[in-house]
Amino acid sequence: MTTVAITFPGAAGGRVTGEVRGLEGLGADGLVLSRAPWPSPGHDSSGGSAGLLLPRSVLVRVALELAERHPQVGPIVIWPRGVPAEQAAVALAVGALLHAHRPVGGAPPVTCAARPPTRRTRPVLRHLAHVTSDRDVCGSGTVERTVWEVMTAGVPAALAAGVDVRAAA
C-alpha cells in the first residue's frame, strides 16, 4: 500500500495522511477529475475519476473553471505529458487531503505534480508530501515529493497553506 502524508499548520497534529490510488497514464496533456461530472454507462456521476485530454495551453484555465463551476468533481490534477502516473497519483491524494481540511462548499484544490504550465503571475503554492510505499511506486521507503497547487478564486493563500485564519481574527 502507498500512503502520502502532508504537514500543514491547520491540520490536527499538523500532519494528515491518505492513500494514493493508482492512475493510468493519459498519454497526453490533460486533467484528472476525482469524480466524473457526467454519468457513464453502468455508473452514476459519483463513480471513479475521469481523465480529460486537453492542449497544454488551456490546462490551467479549464481546471480552474471546472473547480469553480463544478465543485462536485472534487480535487483536480493538472497532468502535463511526461509526468509519471505515480507522481500524478500523489498530486491527486494531496488534493484530496487539502480538500478534506478546508471549509465545505469551496472550490476543490487544483494540484499538479510538476510546476503547472501557467504564467508566473498566477499564484501557486508548493506543498511537500512525504510518500511512504511498501512497493516501488515513487521509490521504496519514504520519499519527499513536491505538489503544486494553483490557487482558485476565493481561497486565501493563508487558508490554502493551512493557516487557521479564524484563530487570527
Rosetta blueprint (number, residue, H / E / L):
1 M L
2 T E
3 T E
4 V E
5 A E
6 I E
7 T E
8 F L
9 P L
10 G L
11 A L
12 A H
13 G H
14 G H
15 R E
16 V E
17 T E
18 G E
19 E E
20 V L
21 R L
22 G L
23 L L
24 E L
25 G L
26 L L
27 G L
28 A L
29 D L
30 G E
31 L E
32 V E
33 L E
34 S L
35 R L
36 A L
37 P L
38 W L
39 P L
40 S E
41 P L
42 G L
43 H E
44 D L
45 S L
46 S L
47 G L
48 G L
49 S L
50 A E
51 G E
52 L E
53 L E
54 L L
55 P L
56 R H
57 S H
58 V H
59 L H
60 V H
61 R H
62 V H
63 A H
64 L H
65 E H
66 L H
67 A H
68 E H
69 R H
70 H L
71 P H
72 Q H
73 V H
74 G L
75 P L
76 I E
77 V E
78 I E
79 W E
80 P L
81 R L
82 G L
83 V L
84 P L
85 A H
86 E H
87 Q H
88 A H
89 A H
90 V H
91 A H
92 L H
93 A H
94 V H
95 G H
96 A H
97 L H
98 L H
99 H H
100 A H
101 H L
102 R L
103 P L
104 V L
105 G L
106 G L
107 A L
108 P L
109 P L
110 V E
111 T E
112 C E
113 A L
114 A L
115 R L
116 P L
117 P L
118 T L
119 R L
120 R L
121 T L
122 R L
123 P L
124 V E
125 L E
126 R E
127 H E
128 L E
129 A E
130 H E
131 V E
132 T E
133 S E
134 D L
135 R L
136 D L
137 V L
138 C L
139 G L
140 S L
141 G E
142 T E
143 V E
144 E E
145 R E
146 T E
147 V E
148 W E
149 E E
150 V E
151 M L
152 T L
153 A L
154 G L
155 V L
156 P L
157 A H
158 A H
159 L H
160 A H
161 A L
162 G L
163 V L
164 D L
165 V H
166 R H
167 A H
168 A H
169 A L
